[in-house]
Amino acid sequence: MNSMAVVVLLPLLVIFLYLFVRVAYETVSCYWLTPRRIGKIMEKQGVRGPKPRFLVGNIKDMASLVAKSTSKDMDFINHDIVGRLLPHFVAWSKLYGKRFIYWNGIEPRMCLTETELIKELLSKYSTISGKSWLQQQGSKHFIGRGLLMANGDDWYHQRHIVAPAFMGDKLKSYAGYMVECTKQMLQSLQNAVDSGQTEFEIGEYMTRLTADIISRTEFDCSYEKGKQIFHLLTVLQHLCAQASRHLCLPGSRFFPSKYNREIKSLKLEVERLIMEIIQSRKDCVEIGRSSSYGNDLLGMMLNEMQRKKGNGFSLNLQLIMDECKTFFFAGHETTALLLTWTVMLLASNPSWQDKVRAEVNQFCNGGAPSVDDLSKLSLLNMVINESLRLYPPASVLPRMAFEDIKLGDLHIPKGLSIWIPVLAIHHNEELWGKDANEFNPDRFASKTFAPGRHFIPFAAGPRNCVGQAFAMMEAKIILAMLISKFSFTISENYHHAPVIVLTIKPKYGVQICLKPLNP
């Protein structure tokens, strides 16, 4: 009997030992051998950086530098913010040069500021570079595996599905929604002014407005229905930003910690609310009220899922919910911040505000701009670009190499993340001149000026922002209508304190004083 037990147990023991050794080796390889091999390859090419600590890398160093630089508000409105928001970049680039390597936990990251190499990376290697495992884990419960975090063939197919919602006649058809939503916001501002209010935190209004627009144009629901989703996603954004400052271990999301329980609860609630919107579409088709799921973004994805293409890629409900989260959030967050920072810049630069207002009045005759009018608003376009240069929504642009690649004179090994500090590039005096930290929209008067200096607020190449044209059209319509109805100045209560919470935000909002132009 004992011999029989040994015969049965011995193969199981061998399998267990094999699995244990394999998992142990892969863990050691992931957390030690591979990162160190990558580090040595880069060191041989002269790319060095701060010494990493075991497992945590340079996370604590970065957190300490950022905490110190943002502990105080700025004394006045000053656009020299690279040292405040990316203090580690400033410190390490002085020590190690334009190329240096640092460690986010176990992930080696090379900081790259050379514009020619950046262009090559974003255009030539778009299919074999993308988001790293650590980035995907950090946003897993926030926006999941939507377009922003997809890689390879998955990214290609997802982009192919959603892109038509932001192009051509479909894009132009959104202008009416944008005008109508903006009219409602302007009326609420007017009502508040009539009741005696003079100071407004304009960021709150812009956030509600852009959320309303994305809700109506891409998901066929009002902001009132979607505001719970936006609120929950904002809370998730802050939690995910906190998590990015700590070491991420495989399986750590399963620990029964308070943080994980809160994250899971918020994620489930977001997906429940999105599922209600999806289910209402499906019900309309099933009871015969509609022959399709619609031709907005959500409808396009549901129609695609129904077709179930046999090309190795198919949409499922979880992926559709991830795409909804991505576009619910990215579709309004970045544009709201662009609008908020632009209003701050115009409020503190009245001469430019007057110039833009005169242009808007000339081409729009006091009414809402048409799609054809937008291309004529060149001064407004220059102001928006300068706002995106000084305060790009994303401070860095990350790409991980999924294969060994040759980038200029550099050999980039598989597994190395390349981080492009967009904010630092946009403020680089070598590229933009001695006034790089000043508000000067005239620098965009020449169409060839910006590309030559690497202006990348929406990234570049095939993986650029799919909603770029949507965001620019929306921003122009809203700003043109706002500036034709009100004049505005910066409030004495405004404290200039940009901070990074995944995106670049005003810590206390932007307070402005509004005055109706036609009481």
C-alpha positions as a Python dict, from the first residue, in 0.01 Angstrom:
ca = {
    (1, 'M'): (0, 0, 0),
    (2, 'N'): (285, 237, 90),
    (3, 'S'): (464, 157, -234),
    (4, 'M'): (147, 230, -429),
    (5, 'A'): (115, 569, -253),
    (6, 'V'): (475, 649, -340),
    (7, 'V'): (414, 557, -704),
    (8, 'V'): (112, 793, -715),
    (9, 'L'): (266, 1077, -517),
    (10, 'L'): (610, 1080, -679),
    (11, 'P'): (494, 1216, -1020),
    (12, 'L'): (281, 1477, -844),
    (13, 'L'): (580, 1581, -634),
    (14, 'V'): (799, 1606, -944),
    (15, 'I'): (535, 1822, -1119),
    (16, 'F'): (502, 2042, -811),
    (17, 'L'): (880, 2088, -784),
    (18, 'Y'): (904, 2165, -1154),
    (19, 'L'): (630, 2428, -1132),
    (20, 'F'): (784, 2575, -817),
    (21, 'V'): (1130, 2602, -975),
    (22, 'R'): (982, 2750, -1294),
    (23, 'V'): (778, 3013, -1109),
    (24, 'A'): (1077, 3095, -888),
    (25, 'Y'): (1305, 3134, -1191),
    (26, 'E'): (1055, 3348, -1383),
    (27, 'T'): (1005, 3568, -1076),
    (28, 'V'): (1379, 3614, -1025),
    (29, 'S'): (1421, 3674, -1399),
    (30, 'C'): (1139, 3931, -1406),
    (31, 'Y'): (1245, 4115, -1091),
    (32, 'W'): (1621, 4089, -1114),
    (33, 'L'): (1793, 3920, -1409),
    (34, 'T'): (1613, 4084, -1704),
    (35, 'P'): (1610, 4441, -1562),
    (36, 'R'): (1979, 4417, -1471),
    (37, 'R'): (2065, 4282, -1816),
    (38, 'I'): (1884, 4575, -1976),
    (39, 'G'): (2061, 4817, -1743),
    (40, 'K'): (2404, 4679, -1838),
    (41, 'I'): (2325, 4698, -2212),
    (42, 'M'): (2236, 5068, -2176),
    (43, 'E'): (2534, 5139, -1950),
    (44, 'K'): (2772, 5003, -2216),
    (45, 'Q'): (2622, 5261, -2453),
    (46, 'G'): (2691, 5541, -2206),
    (47, 'V'): (2335, 5570, -2076),
    (48, 'R'): (2350, 5589, -1697),
    (49, 'G'): (2133, 5719, -1416),
    (50, 'P'): (2067, 5725, -1042),
    (51, 'K'): (2145, 5406, -851),
    (52, 'P'): (1825, 5205, -793),
    (53, 'R'): (1726, 5047, -462),
    (54, 'F'): (1635, 4680, -442),
    (55, 'L'): (1286, 4620, -590),
    (56, 'V'): (1162, 4978, -544),
    (57, 'G'): (1416, 5133, -782),
    (58, 'N'): (1398, 5515, -774),
    (59, 'I'): (1029, 5540, -677),
    (60, 'K'): (1105, 5686, -333),
    (61, 'D'): (1353, 5936, -478),
    (62, 'M'): (1097, 6061, -730),
    (63, 'A'): (818, 6079, -471),
    (64, 'S'): (1041, 6275, -233),
    (65, 'L'): (1151, 6524, -500),
    (66, 'V'): (793, 6583, -621),
    (67, 'A'): (659, 6620, -266),
    (68, 'K'): (923, 6883, -191),
    (69, 'S'): (876, 7078, -517),
    (70, 'T'): (495, 7089, -488),
    (71, 'S'): (477, 7148, -110),
    (72, 'K'): (432, 7522, -168),
    (73, 'D'): (222, 7716, -415),
    (74, 'M'): (395, 7937, -670),
    (75, 'D'): (430, 8302, -567),
    (76, 'F'): (269, 8431, -887),
    (77, 'I'): (150, 8310, -1228),
    (78, 'N'): (472, 8171, -1368),
    (79, 'H'): (480, 7914, -1648),
    (80, 'D'): (828, 7783, -1558),
    (81, 'I'): (679, 7463, -1412),
    (82, 'V'): (913, 7182, -1528),
    (83, 'G'): (1117, 7199, -1207),
    (84, 'R'): (796, 7187, -1003),
    (85, 'L'): (627, 6896, -1180),
    (86, 'L'): (926, 6695, -1307),
    (87, 'P'): (1198, 6773, -1049),
    (88, 'H'): (1356, 6430, -1095),
    (89, 'F'): (1395, 6496, -1468),
    (90, 'V'): (1566, 6831, -1400),
    (91, 'A'): (1799, 6683, -1136),
    (92, 'W'): (1896, 6371, -1331),
    (93, 'S'): (1933, 6537, -1671),
    (94, 'K'): (2186, 6778, -1517),
    (95, 'L'): (2384, 6484, -1378),
    (96, 'Y'): (2354, 6231, -1660),
    (97, 'G'): (2269, 6429, -1976),
    (98, 'K'): (1989, 6417, -2232),
    (99, 'R'): (1964, 6039, -2207),
    (100, 'F'): (1948, 5873, -1870),
    (101, 'I'): (1798, 5560, -1720),
    (102, 'Y'): (1600, 5539, -1398),
    (103, 'W'): (1393, 5267, -1233),
    (104, 'N'): (1024, 5260, -1154),
    (105, 'G'): (1034, 4962, -922),
    (106, 'I'): (1172, 4682, -1138),
    (107, 'E'): (1098, 4858, -1467),
    (108, 'P'): (1397, 5033, -1630),
    (109, 'R'): (1297, 5355, -1803),
    (110, 'M'): (1510, 5561, -2037),
    (111, 'C'): (1428, 5930, -2052),
    (112, 'L'): (1460, 6058, -2408),
    (113, 'T'): (1449, 6423, -2518),
    (114, 'E'): (1624, 6412, -2858),
    (115, 'T'): (1354, 6512, -3104),
    (116, 'E'): (1481, 6318, -3406),
    (117, 'L'): (1494, 5994, -3206),
    (118, 'I'): (1147, 6064, -3064),
    (119, 'K'): (1006, 6112, -3416),
    (120, 'E'): (1165, 5785, -3525),
    (121, 'L'): (1027, 5597, -3225),
    (122, 'L'): (670, 5726, -3260),
    (123, 'S'): (648, 5679, -3638),
    (124, 'K'): (874, 5386, -3730),
    (125, 'Y'): (823, 5160, -3427),
    (126, 'S'): (458, 5223, -3340),
    (127, 'T'): (358, 4856, -3390),
    (128, 'I'): (635, 4706, -3173),
    (129, 'S'): (619, 4954, -2887),
    (130, 'G'): (338, 5038, -2649),
    (131, 'K'): (228, 5033, -2287),
    (132, 'S'): (420, 4825, -2033),
    (133, 'W'): (282, 4565, -1793),
    (134, 'L'): (328, 4807, -1501),
    (135, 'Q'): (128, 5078, -1679),
    (136, 'Q'): (-148, 4835, -1766),
    (137, 'Q'): (-163, 4711, -1407),
    (138, 'G'): (-175, 5069, -1280),
    (139, 'S'): (-481, 5148, -1491),
    (140, 'K'): (-641, 4801, -1481),
    (141, 'H'): (-933, 4907, -1260),
    (142, 'F'): (-948, 5260, -1400),
    (143, 'I'): (-975, 5228, -1781),
    (144, 'G'): (-885, 4860, -1820),
    (145, 'R'): (-761, 4740, -2160),
    (146, 'G'): (-928, 5010, -2368),
    (147, 'L'): (-756, 5175, -2665),
    (148, 'L'): (-525, 5384, -2446),
    (149, 'M'): (-369, 5072, -2289),
    (150, 'A'): (-397, 4824, -2579),
    (151, 'N'): (-91, 4694, -2766),
    (152, 'G'): (-10, 4523, -3096),
    (153, 'D'): (-294, 4370, -3296),
    (154, 'D'): (-545, 4444, -3020),
    (155, 'W'): (-462, 4814, -3045),
    (156, 'Y'): (-483, 4804, -3426),
    (157, 'H'): (-829, 4645, -3428),
    (158, 'Q'): (-964, 4868, -3149),
    (159, 'R'): (-836, 5180, -3322),
    (160, 'H'): (-994, 5065, -3650),
    (161, 'I'): (-1332, 5025, -3477),
    (162, 'V'): (-1343, 5356, -3287),
    (163, 'A'): (-1168, 5590, -3534),
    (164, 'P'): (-1476, 5647, -3761),
    (165, 'A'): (-1659, 5805, -3465),
    (166, 'F'): (-1408, 6094, -3473),
    (167, 'M'): (-1366, 6156, -3846),
    (168, 'G'): (-1519, 6338, -4145),
    (169, 'D'): (-1890, 6410, -4158),
    (170, 'K'): (-1942, 6221, -3832),
    (171, 'L'): (-1711, 6466, -3657),
    (172, 'K'): (-1886, 6766, -3815),
    (173, 'S'): (-2224, 6637, -3701),
    (174, 'Y'): (-2118, 6684, -3336),
    (175, 'A'): (-2089, 7063, -3373),
    (176, 'G'): (-2459, 7117, -3307),
    (177, 'Y'): (-2442, 6924, -2978),
    (178, 'M'): (-2134, 7122, -2874),
    (179, 'V'): (-2305, 7454, -2946),
    (180, 'E'): (-2625, 7355, -2764),
    (181, 'C'): (-2441, 7230, -2453),
    (182, 'T'): (-2224, 7544, -2447),
    (183, 'K'): (-2533, 7766, -2469),
    (184, 'Q'): (-2672, 7595, -2161),
    (185, 'M'): (-2346, 7650, -1971),
    (186, 'L'): (-2330, 8017, -2073),
    (187, 'Q'): (-2690, 8065, -1962),
    (188, 'S'): (-2610, 7916, -1621),
    (189, 'L'): (-2316, 8156, -1591),
    (190, 'Q'): (-2540, 8446, -1692),
    (191, 'N'): (-2802, 8345, -1436),
    (192, 'A'): (-2535, 8334, -1165),
    (193, 'V'): (-2406, 8678, -1267),
    (194, 'D'): (-2761, 8817, -1262),
    (195, 'S'): (-2801, 8688, -909),
    (196, 'G'): (-2492, 8882, -799),
    (197, 'Q'): (-2211, 8627, -834),
    (198, 'T'): (-1895, 8762, -994),
    (199, 'E'): (-1629, 8498, -922),
    (200, 'F'): (-1638, 8151, -1075),
    (201, 'E'): (-1422, 7839, -1057),
    (202, 'I'): (-1422, 7789, -1432),
    (203, 'G'): (-1272, 7439, -1418),
    (204, 'E'): (-1591, 7300, -1264),
    (205, 'Y'): (-1800, 7446, -1546),
    (206, 'M'): (-1564, 7314, -1814),
    (207, 'T'): (-1560, 6968, -1661),
    (208, 'R'): (-1941, 6949, -1657),
    (209, 'L'): (-1965, 7090, -2009),
    (210, 'T'): (-1715, 6853, -2172),
    (211, 'A'): (-1869, 6560, -1983),
    (212, 'D'): (-2211, 6658, -2114),
    (213, 'I'): (-2077, 6682, -2470),
    (214, 'I'): (-1904, 6342, -2469),
    (215, 'S'): (-2213, 6186, -2308),
    (216, 'R'): (-2443, 6321, -2579),
    (217, 'T'): (-2218, 6272, -2883),
    (218, 'E'): (-2065, 5930, -2814),
    (219, 'F'): (-2301, 5758, -2570),
    (220, 'D'): (-2638, 5922, -2639),
    (221, 'C'): (-2706, 6004, -2277),
    (222, 'S'): (-2718, 6331, -2083),
    (223, 'Y'): (-2462, 6447, -1831),
    (224, 'E'): (-2719, 6395, -1556),
    (225, 'K'): (-2719, 6025, -1641),
    (226, 'G'): (-2344, 6004, -1680),
    (227, 'K'): (-2231, 6225, -1390),
    (228, 'Q'): (-2209, 5930, -1149),
    (229, 'I'): (-1974, 5757, -1392),
    (230, 'F'): (-1756, 6069, -1421),
    (231, 'H'): (-1743, 6111, -1044),
    (232, 'L'): (-1645, 5748, -984),
    (233, 'L'): (-1381, 5758, -1260),
    (234, 'T'): (-1232, 6072, -1105),
    (235, 'V'): (-1203, 5897, -768),
    (236, 'L'): (-1046, 5596, -940),
    (237, 'Q'): (-802, 5827, -1118),
    (238, 'H'): (-676, 5965, -786),
    (239, 'L'): (-644, 5617, -637),
    (240, 'C'): (-452, 5488, -940),
    (241, 'A'): (-223, 5791, -924),
    (242, 'Q'): (-145, 5702, -561),
    (243, 'A'): (-73, 5342, -656),
    (244, 'S'): (178, 5448, -924),
    (245, 'R'): (408, 5572, -648),
    (246, 'H'): (443, 5224, -498),
    (247, 'L'): (589, 4889, -601),
    (248, 'C'): (345, 4668, -790),
    (249, 'L'): (387, 4295, -719),
    (250, 'P'): (221, 4018, -921),
    (251, 'G'): (-102, 3917, -751),
    (252, 'S'): (-100, 4220, -519),
    (253, 'R'): (-443, 4322, -647),
    (254, 'F'): (-586, 4010, -476),
    (255, 'F'): (-468, 4117, -128),
    (256, 'P'): (-774, 4195, 91),
    (257, 'S'): (-648, 4546, 171),
    (258, 'K'): (-871, 4848, 223),
    (259, 'Y'): (-725, 5004, -93),
    (260, 'N'): (-804, 4697, -306),
    (261, 'R'): (-1156, 4667, -163),
    (262, 'E'): (-1225, 5034, -241),
    (263, 'I'): (-1085, 5001, -594),
    (264, 'K'): (-1291, 4689, -663),
    (265, 'S'): (-1610, 4846, -527),
    (266, 'L'): (-1568, 5159, -741),
    (267, 'K'): (-1486, 4957, -1053),
    (268, 'L'): (-1794, 4736, -1010),
    (269, 'E'): (-2019, 5040, -964),
    (270, 'V'): (-1878, 5211, -1276),
    (271, 'E'): (-1931, 4897, -1482),
    (272, 'R'): (-2284, 4853, -1346),
    (273, 'L'): (-2377, 5205, -1459),
    (274, 'I'): (-2217, 5157, -1802),
    (275, 'M'): (-2392, 4822, -1837),
    (276, 'E'): (-2727, 4997, -1783),
    (277, 'I'): (-2654, 5222, -2083),
    (278, 'I'): (-2545, 4922, -2293),
    (279, 'Q'): (-2849, 4718, -2191),
    (280, 'S'): (-3089, 4995, -2290),
    (281, 'R'): (-2939, 4987, -2641),
    (282, 'K'): (-2972, 4609, -2660),
    (283, 'D'): (-3331, 4622, -2536),
    (284, 'C'): (-3427, 4867, -2814),
    (285, 'V'): (-3295, 4626, -3077),
    (286, 'E'): (-3448, 4316, -2918),
    (287, 'I'): (-3798, 4464, -2895),
    (288, 'G'): (-3774, 4598, -3249),
    (289, 'R'): (-3767, 4970, -3173),
    (290, 'S'): (-3436, 4998, -3359),
    (291, 'S'): (-3264, 4795, -3630),
    (292, 'S'): (-2913, 4874, -3504),
    (293, 'Y'): (-2739, 4980, -3185),
    (294, 'G'): (-2679, 5332, -3321),
    (295, 'N'): (-2402, 5508, -3512),
    (296, 'D'): (-2228, 5682, -3223),
    (297, 'L'): (-1918, 5536, -3057),
    (298, 'L'): (-2110, 5296, -2831),
    (299, 'G'): (-2336, 5189, -3118),
    (300, 'M'): (-2037, 5121, -3343),
    (301, 'M'): (-1879, 4897, -3080),
    (302, 'L'): (-2200, 4704, -3012),
    (303, 'N'): (-2259, 4655, -3386),
    (304, 'E'): (-1902, 4531, -3420),
    (305, 'M'): (-1950, 4284, -3134),
    (306, 'Q'): (-2264, 4154, -3302),
    (307, 'R'): (-2074, 4085, -3626),
    (308, 'K'): (-1812, 3872, -3443),
    (309, 'K'): (-1547, 3894, -3709),
    (310, 'G'): (-1334, 3584, -3754),
    (311, 'N'): (-1000, 3767, -3778),
    (312, 'G'): (-864, 3657, -3443),
    (313, 'F'): (-1007, 3964, -3268),
    (314, 'S'): (-1356, 4008, -3132),
    (315, 'L'): (-1511, 4262, -2901),
    (316, 'N'): (-1671, 4140, -2581),
    (317, 'L'): (-1874, 4326, -2320),
    (318, 'Q'): (-1577, 4374, -2086),
    (319, 'L'): (-1370, 4535, -2362),
    (320, 'I'): (-1663, 4757, -2462),
    (321, 'M'): (-1697, 4870, -2100),
    (322, 'D'): (-1321, 4941, -2091),
    (323, 'E'): (-1353, 5149, -2409),
    (324, 'C'): (-1649, 5335, -2256),
    (325, 'K'): (-1444, 5412, -1944),
    (326, 'T'): (-1152, 5527, -2159),
    (327, 'F'): (-1359, 5765, -2370),
    (328, 'F'): (-1592, 5878, -2091),
    (329, 'F'): (-1279, 5986, -1903),
    (330, 'A'): (-1031, 6087, -2175),
    (331, 'G'): (-1309, 6237, -2386),
    (332, 'H'): (-1378, 6506, -2132),
    (333, 'E'): (-1088, 6521, -1885),
    (334, 'T'): (-816, 6635, -2125),
    (335, 'T'): (-1041, 6885, -2308),
    (336, 'A'): (-1171, 7026, -1979),
    (337, 'L'): (-812, 7085, -1866),
    (338, 'L'): (-718, 7241, -2200),
    (339, 'L'): (-1014, 7481, -2167),
    (340, 'T'): (-940, 7559, -1802),
    (341, 'W'): (-573, 7640, -1861),
    (342, 'T'): (-657, 7843, -2175),
    (343, 'V'): (-913, 8053, -1985),
    (344, 'M'): (-652, 8113, -1712),
    (345, 'L'): (-400, 8230, -1974),
    (346, 'L'): (-652, 8460, -2148),
    (347, 'A'): (-776, 8595, -1814),
    (348, 'S'): (-422, 8692, -1717),
    (349, 'N'): (-335, 8826, -2067),
    (350, 'P'): (-616, 9073, -2150),
    (351, 'S'): (-450, 9200, -2470),
    (352, 'W'): (-469, 8852, -2623),
    (353, 'Q'): (-823, 8812, -2497),
    (354, 'D'): (-919, 9131, -2684),
    (355, 'K'): (-746, 9010, -3003),
    (356, 'V'): (-926, 8677, -2999),
    (357, 'R'): (-1261, 8841, -2922),
    (358, 'A'): (-1221, 9078, -3218),
    (359, 'E'): (-1145, 8782, -3446),
    (360, 'V'): (-1444, 8583, -3319),
    (361, 'N'): (-1676, 8881, -3367),
    (362, 'Q'): (-1541, 8935, -3718),
    (363, 'F'): (-1608, 8583, -3842),
    (364, 'C'): (-1902, 8472, -3625),
    (365, 'N'): (-2102, 8799, -3616),
    (366, 'G'): (-2197, 8754, -3253),
    (367, 'G'): (-2343, 8408, -3306),
    (368, 'A'): (-2218, 8056, -3248),
    (369, 'P'): (-1935, 7953, -3483),
    (370, 'S'): (-2013, 7713, -3765),
    (371, 'V'): (-1777, 7432, -3859),
    (372, 'D'): (-1658, 7643, -4155),
    (373, 'D'): (-1589, 7940, -3925),
    (374, 'L'): (-1348, 7742, -3707),
    (375, 'S'): (-1072, 7725, -3969),
    (376, 'K'): (-1079, 8107, -3994),
    (377, 'L'): (-1010, 8158, -3621),
    (378, 'S'): (-632, 8154, -3656),
    (379, 'L'): (-559, 8365, -3344),
    (380, 'L'): (-776, 8139, -3131),
    (381, 'N'): (-597, 7837, -3275),
    (382, 'M'): (-260, 7994, -3184),
    (383, 'V'): (-377, 8058, -2827),
    (384, 'I'): (-502, 7700, -2787),
    (385, 'N'): (-171, 7562, -2917),
    (386, 'E'): (27, 7783, -2681),
    (387, 'S'): (-189, 7660, -2394),
    (388, 'L'): (-121, 7298, -2498),
    (389, 'R'): (250, 7378, -2513),
    (390, 'L'): (271, 7535, -2168),
    (391, 'Y'): (23, 7296, -1999),
    (392, 'P'): (0, 6971, -2199),
    (393, 'P'): (-260, 6742, -2039),
    (394, 'A'): (-6, 6457, -2015),
    (395, 'S'): (339, 6551, -1883),
    (396, 'V'): (509, 6237, -2020),
    (397, 'L'): (458, 5999, -2311),
    (398, 'P'): (560, 5636, -2240),
    (399, 'R'): (650, 5357, -2483),
    (400, 'M'): (795, 5012, -2409),
    (401, 'A'): (999, 4822, -2670),
    (402, 'F'): (847, 4478, -2732),
    (403, 'E'): (1139, 4381, -2957),
    (404, 'D'): (1503, 4484, -2985),
    (405, 'I'): (1513, 4801, -3196),
    (406, 'K'): (1774, 5036, -3340),
    (407, 'L'): (1699, 5397, -3252),
    (408, 'G'): (1951, 5635, -3404),
    (409, 'D'): (2286, 5532, -3256),
    (410, 'L'): (2119, 5340, -2972),
    (411, 'H'): (2042, 4971, -2941),
    (412, 'I'): (1716, 4951, -2742),
    (413, 'P'): (1672, 4605, -2585),
    (414, 'K'): (1334, 4439, -2557),
    (415, 'G'): (1167, 4533, -2228),
    (416, 'L'): (1311, 4884, -2195),
    (417, 'S'): (1053, 5158, -2142),
    (418, 'I'): (1121, 5490, -2311),
    (419, 'W'): (971, 5792, -2140),
    (420, 'I'): (936, 6115, -2338),
    (421, 'P'): (900, 6417, -2103),
    (422, 'V'): (652, 6618, -2313),
    (423, 'L'): (635, 6902, -2060),
    (424, 'A'): (1014, 6945, -2056),
    (425, 'I'): (1035, 6935, -2438),
    (426, 'H'): (759, 7196, -2467),
    (427, 'H'): (954, 7426, -2231),
    (428, 'N'): (1300, 7363, -2377),
    (429, 'E'): (1476, 7694, -2452),
    (430, 'E'): (1698, 7527, -2715),
    (431, 'L'): (1383, 7436, -2910),
    (432, 'W'): (1148, 7725, -2834),
    (433, 'G'): (1377, 8019, -2758),
    (434, 'K'): (1458, 8225, -2448),
    (435, 'D'): (1087, 8298, -2394),
    (436, 'A'): (998, 7927, -2372),
    (437, 'N'): (836, 7979, -2030),
    (438, 'E'): (631, 8278, -2143),
    (439, 'F'): (283, 8295, -2297),
    (440, 'N'): (345, 8396, -2658),
    (441, 'P'): (90, 8259, -2908),
    (442, 'D'): (270, 8443, -3191),
    (443, 'R'): (521, 8160, -3198),
    (444, 'F'): (249, 7953, -3369),
    (445, 'A'): (184, 8211, -3640),
    (446, 'S'): (406, 8010, -3877),
    (447, 'K'): (263, 7670, -3962),
    (448, 'T'): (613, 7518, -3986),
    (449, 'F'): (730, 7650, -3650),
    (450, 'A'): (573, 7395, -3414),
    (451, 'P'): (656, 7070, -3601),
    (452, 'G'): (1020, 7179, -3624),
    (453, 'R'): (1031, 7211, -3247),
    (454, 'H'): (844, 6892, -3170),
    (455, 'F'): (504, 6997, -3046),
    (456, 'I'): (340, 6676, -2924),
    (457, 'P'): (43, 6743, -2691),
    (458, 'F'): (-153, 6463, -2862),
    (459, 'A'): (150, 6234, -2919),
    (460, 'A'): (247, 6164, -3282),
    (461, 'G'): (260, 5888, -3540),
    (462, 'P'): (1, 5610, -3581),
    (463, 'R'): (-64, 5597, -3204),
    (464, 'N'): (-153, 5965, -3176),
    (465, 'C'): (-472, 6067, -2995),
    (466, 'V'): (-772, 5939, -3193),
    (467, 'G'): (-989, 6219, -3053),
    (468, 'Q'): (-751, 6505, -3138),
    (469, 'A'): (-975, 6665, -3403),
    (470, 'F'): (-1280, 6623, -3176),
    (471, 'A'): (-1103, 6796, -2886),
    (472, 'M'): (-977, 7087, -3098),
    (473, 'M'): (-1319, 7148, -3255),
    (474, 'E'): (-1483, 7134, -2913),
    (475, 'A'): (-1229, 7372, -2757),
    (476, 'K'): (-1265, 7628, -3037),
    (477, 'I'): (-1645, 7628, -3023),
    (478, 'I'): (-1659, 7664, -2643),
    (479, 'L'): (-1392, 7935, -2620),
    (480, 'A'): (-1535, 8133, -2912),
    (481, 'M'): (-1881, 8135, -2755),
    (482, 'L'): (-1749, 8216, -2406),
    (483, 'I'): (-1528, 8501, -2520),
    (484, 'S'): (-1803, 8660, -2730),
    (485, 'K'): (-2042, 8671, -2432),
    (486, 'F'): (-1811, 8753, -2138),
    (487, 'S'): (-1489, 8932, -2059),
    (488, 'F'): (-1293, 8777, -1775),
    (489, 'T'): (-1000, 8853, -1547),
    (490, 'I'): (-805, 8635, -1308),
    (491, 'S'): (-933, 8650, -951),
    (492, 'E'): (-721, 8761, -656),
    (493, 'N'): (-819, 8429, -497),
    (494, 'Y'): (-646, 8226, -769),
    (495, 'H'): (-335, 8044, -645),
    (496, 'H'): (-109, 7914, -919),
    (497, 'A'): (-24, 7559, -818),
    (498, 'P'): (-10, 7307, -1107),
    (499, 'V'): (6, 6943, -992),
    (500, 'I'): (13, 6608, -1167),
    (501, 'V'): (-265, 6359, -1098),
    (502, 'L'): (-198, 6150, -1411),
    (503, 'T'): (-279, 6476, -1596),
    (504, 'I'): (-163, 6834, -1522),
    (505, 'K'): (-427, 7005, -1311),
    (506, 'P'): (-466, 7333, -1118),
    (507, 'K'): (-452, 7224, -754),
    (508, 'Y'): (-722, 7466, -636),
    (509, 'G'): (-902, 7520, -965),
    (510, 'V'): (-900, 7844, -1165),
    (511, 'Q'): (-1101, 8133, -1019),
    (512, 'I'): (-1198, 8409, -1265),
    (513, 'C'): (-1417, 8719, -1249),
    (514, 'L'): (-1679, 8733, -1524),
    (515, 'K'): (-1838, 9042, -1676),
    (516, 'P'): (-2115, 9013, -1938),
    (517, 'L'): (-2039, 9206, -2257),
    (518, 'N'): (-2407, 9264, -2334),
    (519, 'P'): (-2588, 9308, -1999),
}
